[in-house]
């Protein structure tokens, strides 16, 4: 969207962490990341940055149903944790049919207190990442790097699609870790 000049980048980055704005969108997190639903939108230059962000988050809430919130609670997760897990699943694979198996591995590792060991988390907060994950990245100290931390990262590493959200809530039934 930035390349289409639909949003003001400075305003977007400010709003993305604005507590009042996040609260107005029912986001109980420190950032909007994870709640900007990836989808096809009809937008125009008359829309403000704020309005575009609201449209994307409202789309997220239309997809993340009350039944999904209930399922998250059954699993012992809150919405932020599901979104964080779903974002990690989505970065592991963009193929929806593979996501429940990936989710199962992560759920099994979480239950056993293991590290998730998800490569995309190791490079999430790097500036100028060139796309190639190196062994040194996996050893790097970062609150997001699930090769060095146990449990979920402190927040989403992307904006997960519906397939990733469903996989996070309905992992395959396998014992693989």
PyMOL commands that set and color helices and strands:
alter all, ss='L'
color gray80, all
select helices_A, chain A and resi 9-15+19-24+49-63+66-75+79-92+96-111+119-123+135-139+162-169
alter helices_A, ss='H'
color red, helices_A
deselect
rebuild
show_as cartoon
